[in-house]
Amino acid sequence: MNPYDTIKKYFDENSLGYDILIKHSELVTKKAIQIAKYNLEKFPDLDLIKTGAMLHDIGICKTNAKNIGCFGQDTYLKHFLYSKEIVKEEGYSKEIQNIVLTHIGCGCTVEEIEKYKFPFPKEDIIAKTVEEQIVAIADLYFSKNINDLEYEKTIDEIRQKISKYTIRQKNIFEKWIKKYKLDKIPKL
């Protein structure tokens, strides 16, 4: 299965949404592979990472995010749920489904879902496997903002963004920095 073919089923190739998704996903994929190659002793599955990283945001097509060319009916917050739904419908493996589901930063616990009244299922949505964590980390480096799609954030910029959320997320990111040697990995 080819992620590009899957994306083309959900996006018009001549649309802003397609252009943004492809550029963002390619950058996240490159970063994820770079991180994986710095961590070969953890035996990351590069094929899973490539496919999961390319498809992690496919669900934006079902959200209402006009600034990135998406004209769906639902809130952008739920894009990861739609990403999982789409890859499942398309026949991708459970591993890919979990990568796209858990790519949301440092994850979200049931307590956080309830506290912030997020429109998510009441279950922990946490990246657990090496592949899930690497894609989640790589996604933190790049935005889908049309004005800075190619800008790769620094570790300190990611830290600042994460610190706006919960202490748990901040602590997880600090653990990931050490676990995956993020402070040793150069920009793309």
N, C-alpha and C positions, 0 to 999 in steps of 0.2 A: 504494500500500500504506500502510495506516495502522498506525503502531507500537502504538497502543492496542489495535487489533483483534488484533494479533500477541500482545501480552502476555496478553490475555484467553484465548488458546488454551492458555497454559501455567500460568495462575494462576486460582484461584477468586477472583472479584471480592469475595467476602465474607471473604477471608483476611487475616491479618496480613502475610504475604509480599507479597500484592498491594498492600496499603496502603503498606508500606514502599518497595517497588520504585517505585511510581508517584510518591510524594512525592520520593524521592531522585532519580529520573530527571528529574522536572520541574525540580527545583532545579539539577541539573547542566546540563540543557538551557538554562535561563535564563542561567546563568553562562557557558556556552559561547558563546551568542549575544552576550552582553555583551562577552566577550573578542574575539569575531570583529568586532564593530562598532567596537571600538577599534583594529582592525588591518585595515581595509578595503583598505589599500594592498597587502596580501598576497593579495587576492582570494579570501578564504575562501568556499567553497560553503555557504551558510547552510542549504540543504535537506539536504545531506549531514550537516552538523553536528547539525541538529535530529533527524533520524532516528537517526543513530548514538548521540547522547547519550540518547535515549529508550530505545534497545535495548541499551545497553552492558552492563547487568547482568542481562539476561533469563536468562542461564545459571545464576543462583543457584537456579533452580527444581530443578536436578538435584543440588544440594549438600545436605549435612547441616549446616544452620546454624539450629538450632531458635530461637535468640535473635532471628532475623529472619523466623521463620515458614516456613522451608524444610526439607523433610523428605526430601530426595533421598538417594542412596546414597554420593555421593563427597565428597571434601574441598572446602571452600570455595575453597581456593587455586586450583582449576581452573575456577572459574566463568567466566572470560573465554574459555576454550577451548570451553565449552558455549555461551556466547553466540554465538561464531562459528559453531559447528555449527548452532545453531537458525536464525540469520538466513540461513545458506546454504541450509538445508532449506526455508525459507520463501520463497526466491527473491530475496532482497535482493542488491544489487550487490556486486561485489568490494570496492568502496570502503567500503561499510557493514561488510562482513565484516572488513576491516582495521581500521576504527575500533574495533569492539567487541573485536577480538583484542588490540589494542595499547594499551588504555586503562589498563593496570596501572602506575600511577605513572609513573616515568621509564623504564619498560621493564626488560627482563631480557636479559642476554647469555648465550651458550652457556656461557661461563666461570662466570658466576654460577649458572646452572642446575646445572652440575656441582658446583661448590663447595658449594652449599647443598642439594644433592640434591633439588631441586624436581621434582615429578612432571609435568614439561612436556616437549614435544618438544625435542630438542637442536638448537634454532635460535634466532637472535636474535629477540626479540619487542620491537621498538622502534618507537615512533611516529615516522613519517618525514614524512608530509604535514602541511600546515598544519591540515587538518581533524582528523587523528589526534592531533596534538599539542594542539590546543585542547580536544578532548573529554577527553584524558588529564589536562590541567591542571585543567579545570573539576571533574572528579571528585575531585581532591585537596582541594577546598574543603569537601566534605560527606561525612559518614559515614552509615551505615545504622543507627546505634545509635538505637533507639526513643526514648531519652531526650533526644537532641539532633539529631534529623533536620534541623531547620531552622537549626541553628547553622552559620554560615559562618565557617570558619577564616580567620585572618589569614595573610599571607605568612610572618610569623615562626613561627607555629604549624606551617605546612606545612614550613617549613625545618627546624624541630626534628624533626618526624616523619621527613622524608627523611634527615636527618643520621644517623639510627639505622641506615640501610642502607649502601650503598657510597659511596665517594668519587665514582665515576662518576655515580651518581644525583644526588648533591648538586650536582656540577658542571653536570649537564644542567639541573637545576631553576634554578640561578643563570643559566644562558644563556637559559632560557625567560623568566625575569623580565625580562631586558633585551629580548629579541627581541619579546615580546608586551606590553611596557609594563605588566606586572602590578602594579607598585608605584604606577601612576597610576589604576588602575581601582577605583572605589568598591565597597563592598559592595552587594549587591542591595537 
